[in-house]
Amino acid sequence: MPSTHGELATLLKSWRAQLSPLDVGLPSGPQRRAVGLRREELAQLAGLSVDYVVRLEQGRARNPSDQVVASLARALQLGDEERDHLFRVAGLLPPGAGEVPRHIPPGVQRLVARLGESPIAVFTASWDLLAWSPLWGALIGEPDDVFGPERNLLRSTFGIAGSGVTRVGRPGQTGGIEHFEESLAADLRRVTGRYPDDASVRRLVDDLLAGSGRFRELWAVGCVAEHVSERKTVSHPLVGDLEVDCDVFTVAGSDLRIVAYTVASGTPEAEKLDFLRVSAVAATASAVGGGV
């Protein structure tokens, strides 16, 4: 499918100009000359270099990959039709109906941005991490440290995410790690039934079967179930152990998982979260002030 570089450049600039910083969790102060996002802010949200965003908006970058276009669509908070159009003008086929959805609807992105004072994250049906609030990062750790380069919960849980996984916060399940592993394996089997043609899901299962004896044992049992909410204890190097309620919400129509950690007000856990919240706000302000 041939790309239309002029339309791609025009759309990126137009959509960036229309997106409020408040909807992505960034401050909107009097020093801003433009209403929408800056190029460096879009680059940060999409995980791209500023130079590459500039070249895309000038029509000088050709043939962006599927991953780049998907990241831009999420960062720009596009609806499904806008996302599909962005893929087409980039010369790519939009994601098929049989693939695990990775696009976060605008409403879910605004929810994460406006609930930024809570530890909240968004995962795909197959548990790839897509988005997270600053406090989630402060509590659990940087995604690559927690989940490895592929940012997948099952890969890190069953020990095939790579030796670099360190985890700042270590969530421990009240039912024990064995129960957690059983629940994730049963949930993944349910996902394979919903998305039998998704190559990434097949690769995930193959990698887990090849790399984890524990997963092979659980997979052979054949249990099918949805992973649900539970209490966890998160061990953090700065504030110690926090017992939190972990609630998992599924987004209708996309199978995205919203994972939220909450604690009761007036408890020692709430005080510890407040301390981490101040740290997260300071880190975010420093990043924005540094123009990254």
N, C-alpha and C positions, 0 to 999 in steps of 0.2 A: 504494500500500500504506500503510494508516494506521500511524502510529507509536504506540508504547506508552511514554509518557514515564516513567511510574512504574517500569516494569520496566527501562528503560534506565538510569535513575538508580541503582536498586538493584544492577544488575549491575556497573556501573562501580565503585561503592564496594566491592562484594564482591571483584571481581577485583583491584582496586588493593591491598586489604588482604592478599591472598594472595600477592602477588608479592614475592619477596625482593629487597632492594636488590643483593645479591651477584650475582644472575642478570642484572642489567642493568649491572653494572660499577661500582656505587656502594658506598661503605664502609657497613658495618653495625656501628656502635659503640654503646657503653653509653648515649650521650646520646639515642638514639632511643627515644621512648615507644611507638611502634607497630612491629609486626613488618614490615608491608608498606611500600609506597611512600607518600611524602607527595604531596599534591596538586601541589605545585610541581615535584616530580620527574617525575610523570606528564606534566605540562604541558610540561616541557623535552624529555622523550623523544618526545612526540607533536608537538612544534613548535606548541603552542597556548598561549594566554595562561592564566595561573592563574585569572583571573576567569571565563573561558569554561568551564574544567573544573569550577569551583565551580557555575556555573549548570547545567551538564549533570547534575551529581550531585544537585542540588536539584530537578531536573525543570523548571527555568525556561527553559532553552534548548531551542528546538523546531527540528525539521527540520535536523539536522546534515547536511552534505554527504557525498557518497561519500568524498571525500578525507579529511575529518575522521574518519569512522568507520574507514577503512582505517588511518589513522595511529594511532588509539587501539588498534585490534586488534593492530598490530605492537608498540606500546609496552607493551601488557599481556601480550604473548607468548601470545596465544590460539591454540588449535588450529583446524583448518579448520571444524569444526562449531560451535565457540564463535564464531568470526568470522562465519560465515554467520548465526547467531542474532542477533548484535549488529546486523548489517545489517537484519535483518527487524524487530527491535523499534524500530529507528530509522526504520522506514517506507521502507526501501530494498531493492532487489533485490540479493542477493549477486552477486559477480563470476561471470560465466559461464565455462564450461569452455573456450570458444574464445578467451579473453582471455589475454594474457601475465600469468602469476602475479606479483603484487607483494607477496603476504603471506609474511613470513619465519617459518618454523616455529619453535616455542620452542627446539628443540634447536640450531638454527643461531644463534639469538640468544644462547643461553648460550655457544656456542662462541666467538662474537665477543667477548662480555664477558670470558670467562676467558682468551682469548688476546690480551687488550688490550695486552700488552707487545710484540706484533708488529704491524707495519703490515698491517691486514687490512680488507677492505671487501666489501660484498655488493651485487651489481647484479642487475637483472632480465635476462631473456633478450635484451631489446633495449637493454641497457646503460644503464638509468636507475639512478643510485646510490640505494640504500635505507638502508644503514647502514655505519658505519665505526668503527674503534677510534681512541682518542685519538692513538696513535702514527702511524696512517695520516694523520690530519689534520695532525699536526706535520710529517710528511715531505712530503706532497703539497700541503697547503694547505686552506683552508676550501672546502667544496664549491661554493658560489656563485662563488668566485674561480676555481676550477679548471674547472668545467663549465658555468657560467652558471646562470640561474634555474631551468632545467628539469633540471639535473644529469644531463645525458646525455653519455656519452663520445663518441658519433659526432658529435653537434652541435658539441662543442668541437674534436674532431680535424679536422673538415672546415670549421671556421671559421664556423658559423652560430649559435653560442651567444650572440652579442651582443658588443658592444665592451667590456663590463665584465670579460671573462675575462682574468685576469692570470697565474694559476698561480704558486704559491710554488715548488713542485717541478716540474721539467719532465722527465717520463720520456722518454728517448730509446731507441729500439729498436736492438738490435745489428744487425738486418738492415736498418736504415734506416727512415725515416718512410714511404717509399713502400711497403715491405713491410707495415708496420703498417696503412696505409690499405687496401691490397689485402685483408688478412686481415679487417678489420672489415666491409668492403663485402660480401665473400663470406659472412661470418657473418650479416649482416643479411638477405641473400637467403634463407639457410636458415631464419631466424626467420619470414620472411613466409610460407614454405611450411608451417610448423608452426602459425601463427596467422593464417590468411588473413582472418578476420573481425574482427580486433582493430583498432579505429579509430585507436588511438594509434600503432600500427605503420605503418598506411597514411599517417597524417599525418607521421610521421617520415621515411618514404621520400619523400613529396611535397616536404617542406621541404628535404631534402638535394638532391633533383633540381633544385629551383628555385634553391637558393642556392649550390651548389658545382659548378663545372665539373669538378673532379677527381673528385667522386663520380659525376657523370653519365658520365664516361669509364669508370670502373670498373664501374658498374652495367650499362653496355651490353655489357661482356664476358660477363656472365652466370655468373661463377664462383660455386660453392656449396661452402662449407667451414666447419668450426668453428674459431673463434679459439682458439688453444692457448697453452700456457705458453712463455715465452722470457726471456732475460736483458735487463735494461734498465739504463740509467744515469740516475739521478735527479740533477738539478742543484738544489742547495738554497742559498739565499742565506747561511745561517749556517755550514754545514759543508762546502760545496762538492759535488763529484761523488761519488755512491755507486753502485757497481755492485751490483745486486741480482738475485736469482733471482725472477722473477714467475711464480707458479703459479696456474692457474685451475682450480677444482674446480666441477663442476656438481652441484647438489643433486637427487637422484633424485626424480621426481614433481612438481617445481616449476620446473625449468629455471633456478633462481637460479644466479648465478655467484658463487663465493667467490674473491676475488683476494687472494693473500697474497704479501708481499715478505719474503724472508729473506736473510741473509748468513751466512757462515761465522764461527764463533767465533774470537776472537783476531786478527781482521783489522782494518785501519784502518776499514773500513766498519762493523764491529761497534762500534768506539769512537764513531764518529759517530752511530750509532743510539742508543747509550747516552746520549749527550748530549741528543739529541732526546727520548728517553724521559723523562728527568728533567724536561725542559721541559713535556712533555705531562702528567705527573703533577701538577706544580705548578699548571698551568692548570686541570686538573680539580678539584683540591682547592680552588682559589680560587672556582670556579663553584659548587661544592657549599656551601662556607662562606658564599657570598653569597646562598644561598637561591633560586637560579635553576635 
